[in-house]
Amino acid sequence: MQLVRQLEKDFQLSVASDLIFNAQTAEELVVETQFFLEKVAVNTPAKFSSLLYRIDVAEADINNLQAGNLAEYLEQVTFLVLKREFQKVYIRNTL
């Protein structure tokens, strides 16, 4: 799955070179992405910012998030991350 490989590439370059995604379904990918994002956000906030920059999530989109707690925030960030990664894969395959 190209989307999983793209996620791994960006996470490995920004967070940890040994990080691997094992998701086999879309639902698993969402859960796993959110888990890794939470781990990075809580343990290494600087790497979290670097990761969002590498993935190229629009800063305006991040600033517009309406979340009451960390779980809601990470759920919304997960959506933005997966959306942007999908766009990268789609564009690469259609051009």
Biotite code that builds the C-alpha atoms (Angstrom):
import biotite.structure as struc

atoms = struc.array([
    struc.Atom([0.000, 0.000, 0.000], chain_id="A", res_id=1, res_name="MET", atom_name="CA", element="C"),
    struc.Atom([1.610, 3.211, -1.192], chain_id="A", res_id=2, res_name="GLN", atom_name="CA", element="C"),
    struc.Atom([-0.066, 5.344, 1.448], chain_id="A", res_id=3, res_name="LEU", atom_name="CA", element="C"),
    struc.Atom([1.462, 3.242, 4.231], chain_id="A", res_id=4, res_name="VAL", atom_name="CA", element="C"),
    struc.Atom([4.929, 3.511, 2.629], chain_id="A", res_id=5, res_name="ARG", atom_name="CA", element="C"),
    struc.Atom([4.570, 7.296, 2.348], chain_id="A", res_id=6, res_name="GLN", atom_name="CA", element="C"),
    struc.Atom([3.564, 7.555, 6.011], chain_id="A", res_id=7, res_name="LEU", atom_name="CA", element="C"),
    struc.Atom([6.478, 5.365, 7.058], chain_id="A", res_id=8, res_name="GLU", atom_name="CA", element="C"),
    struc.Atom([8.904, 7.452, 5.027], chain_id="A", res_id=9, res_name="LYS", atom_name="CA", element="C"),
    struc.Atom([7.798, 10.741, 6.584], chain_id="A", res_id=10, res_name="ASP", atom_name="CA", element="C"),
    struc.Atom([7.609, 9.337, 10.127], chain_id="A", res_id=11, res_name="PHE", atom_name="CA", element="C"),
    struc.Atom([11.017, 7.680, 9.769], chain_id="A", res_id=12, res_name="GLN", atom_name="CA", element="C"),
    struc.Atom([12.650, 10.877, 8.516], chain_id="A", res_id=13, res_name="LEU", atom_name="CA", element="C"),
    struc.Atom([11.117, 13.023, 11.268], chain_id="A", res_id=14, res_name="SER", atom_name="CA", element="C"),
    struc.Atom([10.632, 10.754, 14.269], chain_id="A", res_id=15, res_name="VAL", atom_name="CA", element="C"),
    struc.Atom([12.412, 7.390, 14.317], chain_id="A", res_id=16, res_name="ALA", atom_name="CA", element="C"),
    struc.Atom([14.176, 5.532, 11.537], chain_id="A", res_id=17, res_name="SER", atom_name="CA", element="C"),
    struc.Atom([12.926, 2.150, 12.769], chain_id="A", res_id=18, res_name="ASP", atom_name="CA", element="C"),
    struc.Atom([9.224, 3.035, 12.908], chain_id="A", res_id=19, res_name="LEU", atom_name="CA", element="C"),
    struc.Atom([7.028, 0.628, 10.908], chain_id="A", res_id=20, res_name="ILE", atom_name="CA", element="C"),
    struc.Atom([3.309, 0.710, 10.161], chain_id="A", res_id=21, res_name="PHE", atom_name="CA", element="C"),
    struc.Atom([1.642, -2.728, 10.213], chain_id="A", res_id=22, res_name="ASN", atom_name="CA", element="C"),
    struc.Atom([-1.863, -1.666, 9.166], chain_id="A", res_id=23, res_name="ALA", atom_name="CA", element="C"),
    struc.Atom([-3.666, -3.945, 6.727], chain_id="A", res_id=24, res_name="GLN", atom_name="CA", element="C"),
    struc.Atom([-6.954, -2.024, 6.508], chain_id="A", res_id=25, res_name="THR", atom_name="CA", element="C"),
    struc.Atom([-7.954, 1.626, 6.367], chain_id="A", res_id=26, res_name="ALA", atom_name="CA", element="C"),
    struc.Atom([-9.358, 1.433, 9.896], chain_id="A", res_id=27, res_name="GLU", atom_name="CA", element="C"),
    struc.Atom([-6.115, -0.022, 11.219], chain_id="A", res_id=28, res_name="GLU", atom_name="CA", element="C"),
    struc.Atom([-4.161, 2.704, 9.446], chain_id="A", res_id=29, res_name="LEU", atom_name="CA", element="C"),
    struc.Atom([-6.221, 5.428, 11.113], chain_id="A", res_id=30, res_name="VAL", atom_name="CA", element="C"),
    struc.Atom([-5.790, 3.857, 14.561], chain_id="A", res_id=31, res_name="VAL", atom_name="CA", element="C"),
    struc.Atom([-2.075, 3.255, 14.088], chain_id="A", res_id=32, res_name="GLU", atom_name="CA", element="C"),
    struc.Atom([-1.449, 6.753, 12.731], chain_id="A", res_id=33, res_name="THR", atom_name="CA", element="C"),
    struc.Atom([-3.285, 8.340, 15.644], chain_id="A", res_id=34, res_name="GLN", atom_name="CA", element="C"),
    struc.Atom([-1.354, 6.154, 18.105], chain_id="A", res_id=35, res_name="PHE", atom_name="CA", element="C"),
    struc.Atom([2.012, 7.203, 16.643], chain_id="A", res_id=36, res_name="PHE", atom_name="CA", element="C"),
    struc.Atom([0.968, 10.862, 16.492], chain_id="A", res_id=37, res_name="LEU", atom_name="CA", element="C"),
    struc.Atom([-0.044, 10.782, 20.154], chain_id="A", res_id=38, res_name="GLU", atom_name="CA", element="C"),
    struc.Atom([3.222, 9.133, 21.128], chain_id="A", res_id=39, res_name="LYS", atom_name="CA", element="C"),
    struc.Atom([5.229, 11.785, 19.295], chain_id="A", res_id=40, res_name="VAL", atom_name="CA", element="C"),
    struc.Atom([3.100, 14.721, 20.507], chain_id="A", res_id=41, res_name="ALA", atom_name="CA", element="C"),
    struc.Atom([3.349, 13.687, 24.157], chain_id="A", res_id=42, res_name="VAL", atom_name="CA", element="C"),
    struc.Atom([6.980, 12.540, 24.257], chain_id="A", res_id=43, res_name="ASN", atom_name="CA", element="C"),
    struc.Atom([8.712, 14.847, 21.760], chain_id="A", res_id=44, res_name="THR", atom_name="CA", element="C"),
    struc.Atom([6.661, 17.928, 20.820], chain_id="A", res_id=45, res_name="PRO", atom_name="CA", element="C"),
    struc.Atom([9.490, 19.342, 18.676], chain_id="A", res_id=46, res_name="ALA", atom_name="CA", element="C"),
    struc.Atom([9.476, 16.194, 16.537], chain_id="A", res_id=47, res_name="LYS", atom_name="CA", element="C"),
    struc.Atom([5.680, 16.459, 16.280], chain_id="A", res_id=48, res_name="PHE", atom_name="CA", element="C"),
    struc.Atom([6.018, 19.927, 14.742], chain_id="A", res_id=49, res_name="SER", atom_name="CA", element="C"),
    struc.Atom([8.796, 18.705, 12.475], chain_id="A", res_id=50, res_name="SER", atom_name="CA", element="C"),
    struc.Atom([6.651, 15.773, 11.354], chain_id="A", res_id=51, res_name="LEU", atom_name="CA", element="C"),
    struc.Atom([3.705, 18.001, 10.455], chain_id="A", res_id=52, res_name="LEU", atom_name="CA", element="C"),
    struc.Atom([6.084, 20.251, 8.520], chain_id="A", res_id=53, res_name="TYR", atom_name="CA", element="C"),
    struc.Atom([7.619, 17.290, 6.643], chain_id="A", res_id=54, res_name="ARG", atom_name="CA", element="C"),
    struc.Atom([4.188, 15.894, 5.782], chain_id="A", res_id=55, res_name="ILE", atom_name="CA", element="C"),
    struc.Atom([3.233, 19.409, 4.671], chain_id="A", res_id=56, res_name="ASP", atom_name="CA", element="C"),
    struc.Atom([0.039, 19.760, 6.671], chain_id="A", res_id=57, res_name="VAL", atom_name="CA", element="C"),
    struc.Atom([-1.134, 23.336, 6.179], chain_id="A", res_id=58, res_name="ALA", atom_name="CA", element="C"),
    struc.Atom([-0.462, 25.472, 9.237], chain_id="A", res_id=59, res_name="GLU", atom_name="CA", element="C"),
    struc.Atom([-3.805, 27.216, 8.716], chain_id="A", res_id=60, res_name="ALA", atom_name="CA", element="C"),
    struc.Atom([-5.578, 23.849, 8.930], chain_id="A", res_id=61, res_name="ASP", atom_name="CA", element="C"),
    struc.Atom([-3.811, 23.060, 12.205], chain_id="A", res_id=62, res_name="ILE", atom_name="CA", element="C"),
    struc.Atom([-4.651, 26.497, 13.609], chain_id="A", res_id=63, res_name="ASN", atom_name="CA", element="C"),
    struc.Atom([-8.328, 26.069, 12.669], chain_id="A", res_id=64, res_name="ASN", atom_name="CA", element="C"),
    struc.Atom([-8.795, 22.815, 14.588], chain_id="A", res_id=65, res_name="LEU", atom_name="CA", element="C"),
    struc.Atom([-11.540, 22.937, 17.198], chain_id="A", res_id=66, res_name="GLN", atom_name="CA", element="C"),
    struc.Atom([-10.709, 20.377, 19.853], chain_id="A", res_id=67, res_name="ALA", atom_name="CA", element="C"),
    struc.Atom([-11.604, 20.257, 23.515], chain_id="A", res_id=68, res_name="GLY", atom_name="CA", element="C"),
    struc.Atom([-8.913, 17.783, 24.531], chain_id="A", res_id=69, res_name="ASN", atom_name="CA", element="C"),
    struc.Atom([-5.818, 16.009, 23.262], chain_id="A", res_id=70, res_name="LEU", atom_name="CA", element="C"),
    struc.Atom([-7.714, 12.973, 21.942], chain_id="A", res_id=71, res_name="ALA", atom_name="CA", element="C"),
    struc.Atom([-10.048, 15.135, 19.823], chain_id="A", res_id=72, res_name="GLU", atom_name="CA", element="C"),
    struc.Atom([-7.122, 17.224, 18.603], chain_id="A", res_id=73, res_name="TYR", atom_name="CA", element="C"),
    struc.Atom([-5.142, 14.142, 17.569], chain_id="A", res_id=74, res_name="LEU", atom_name="CA", element="C"),
    struc.Atom([-8.172, 12.657, 15.844], chain_id="A", res_id=75, res_name="GLU", atom_name="CA", element="C"),
    struc.Atom([-8.446, 15.787, 13.710], chain_id="A", res_id=76, res_name="GLN", atom_name="CA", element="C"),
    struc.Atom([-4.689, 15.929, 13.090], chain_id="A", res_id=77, res_name="VAL", atom_name="CA", element="C"),
    struc.Atom([-4.788, 12.269, 12.032], chain_id="A", res_id=78, res_name="THR", atom_name="CA", element="C"),
    struc.Atom([-7.391, 13.153, 9.408], chain_id="A", res_id=79, res_name="PHE", atom_name="CA", element="C"),
    struc.Atom([-5.261, 16.035, 8.111], chain_id="A", res_id=80, res_name="LEU", atom_name="CA", element="C"),
    struc.Atom([-2.118, 13.880, 8.006], chain_id="A", res_id=81, res_name="VAL", atom_name="CA", element="C"),
    struc.Atom([-3.802, 11.024, 6.155], chain_id="A", res_id=82, res_name="LEU", atom_name="CA", element="C"),
    struc.Atom([-5.497, 13.425, 3.762], chain_id="A", res_id=83, res_name="LYS", atom_name="CA", element="C"),
    struc.Atom([-2.198, 15.108, 2.886], chain_id="A", res_id=84, res_name="ARG", atom_name="CA", element="C"),
    struc.Atom([-0.324, 11.823, 2.541], chain_id="A", res_id=85, res_name="GLU", atom_name="CA", element="C"),
    struc.Atom([-3.076, 10.518, 0.251], chain_id="A", res_id=86, res_name="PHE", atom_name="CA", element="C"),
    struc.Atom([-2.809, 13.676, -1.850], chain_id="A", res_id=87, res_name="GLN", atom_name="CA", element="C"),
    struc.Atom([0.937, 13.148, -2.242], chain_id="A", res_id=88, res_name="LYS", atom_name="CA", element="C"),
    struc.Atom([0.466, 9.541, -3.366], chain_id="A", res_id=89, res_name="VAL", atom_name="CA", element="C"),
    struc.Atom([-2.400, 10.452, -5.696], chain_id="A", res_id=90, res_name="TYR", atom_name="CA", element="C"),
    struc.Atom([-0.511, 13.301, -7.340], chain_id="A", res_id=91, res_name="ILE", atom_name="CA", element="C"),
    struc.Atom([2.616, 11.190, -7.773], chain_id="A", res_id=92, res_name="ARG", atom_name="CA", element="C"),
    struc.Atom([0.587, 8.438, -9.466], chain_id="A", res_id=93, res_name="ASN", atom_name="CA", element="C"),
    struc.Atom([-1.432, 10.687, -11.764], chain_id="A", res_id=94, res_name="THR", atom_name="CA", element="C"),
    struc.Atom([1.323, 12.921, -13.100], chain_id="A", res_id=95, res_name="LEU", atom_name="CA", element="C"),
])
